[in-house]
Amino acid sequence: MVSKKTLALFKKLNCKKSDWKTAIYHNQSYKYDNDSQIVSCDGSGVKYVLGAPIVKGTDLKSPSAQLQSTDNEWVVTFNLDSKGAKSFGTKTTQMYNSYYDASGNTQTSVLDQFAIVLDGGVVSAPYVSQAITGGSGEISGNFTQKSATDLANVLKYGALPLSFSSQTIQSVSAQLGAAQLDAGLIAALIGFLLVILYSFFYYRGLALVSVFSLCTAAGITYFSVVLLSRYQDFHLSLAGVAGLIVAIGITADSFVVFFERLRDEVREGRTLRAAVERGWSRARRTILVSDTVSFLAALLLYIFAIGDVKGFAYTLGLTTLIDIVVVFLFTKPMVTVLARTKFFSSGRPMSGLDPARLGARSPWRGTRPAAKPATGAAATTPARTTPKEA
């Protein structure tokens, strides 16, 4: 028997509106109660009055979608434990005897239907064609493989007895968030300046390559973040800022590898142009391996992590790809151009490529000694000639 309160709710609920689920989940007048009737809707907008549950999801065992070999139709089979089998057998017997057409051809009333409910919504509402007292049964209809599998998954995974409780709640005000973001950006600036200072101290003139490489990487990263925020709804979090700070070290590591390989070639006595090409061929393999490891770490972290850690992994992977682009398309070409200048090719002390300072085994290999005019006494002494035999 439908109560007056339930009938009023039935008339009030509008299944055509998109907010009916919100009404069921959050409004106490629609909230599911094991001891009272409720009203609900299914995915197609059909409205139902539901009684107290007969069988809970925890009473179900091994629901699955199967293809019948007799008629080649998909069905969903299920089993019940002893408690569920008893309750379901009693109720289906009553429903079948009271409401199902004696001829077995048609259903006489919606009262012989039972609903499969998940989170307050009706997933399916099959009717009882016969009493199910053996603890197992099947649901048939116009199922496709997908729809049968979806229903079986609802019965299987919707039965998990899970409950969620808040362990920690943290609220961050806009002022605090802005302060933390500013602190992160200041940390990035300090790290940037320290890398530049160390580059000038250790690599001298080569530090120009470091500075321009870092600035180029920073510019590409900035525009990438702006474009992703505009077109992909990307939001830069504090963890993401941390990933950008780490990117400074990744970019610095790449040109350090290149510079050290270059200086090794200079120590071997090669000319600067030859040292650049040979040093690059050795350095690029190391750079690619290092960046590949960083990118794979960021990818796995993004896949398996949750929350803010995803933001860190995302920016780490993005900046790793940008580092490869900058090193190959900017850093190496810039070193090649500088190697053709007189300041660097002559091995000036402030260039960072002074053979004597680097402990080269010999002067630049491949250079030709220039002939100079004689001075002093040598200039006035005539050259000695040896007469040839007649």
Buried (B, 14 or more C-beta within 10 A) or exposed (E): EEEEEBEEBBEEBEBEEEEBBEBBEEEEEBEBEEEEBBBBBBEEEEBBBBBEBBBEBEBBBEBBBEEEEEEEBBBBBBBBEEEBBBBBBEBBBEBBEEBBEEEEEEBEEEEBBBBBBBEBBBBBBBBBBEBBBEBEBBBBBEBEEEBBBBBBBBBBEBBEEEEEEEEEEEEEEEEEEEEBBEEBEEEBEEBBEEBBEBBBEEBBBBBBBBBBBBBBBBEBBEEBBEEBEEEEEBEBBBBBBBBBBBBBEBBBBBBBBBBBBBBBBBBBBBBBBBBBBBBBEBBBEBBBEBBEEBBEBBBEBBEEBEEEBBBBBBBBBBBBBBBBEBBBEBBBEBBEEBBEEEEBBEBBEEBBBBBEBEEBEEEBEEEEEEEEEEEEEEEEEEEEEEEEEE
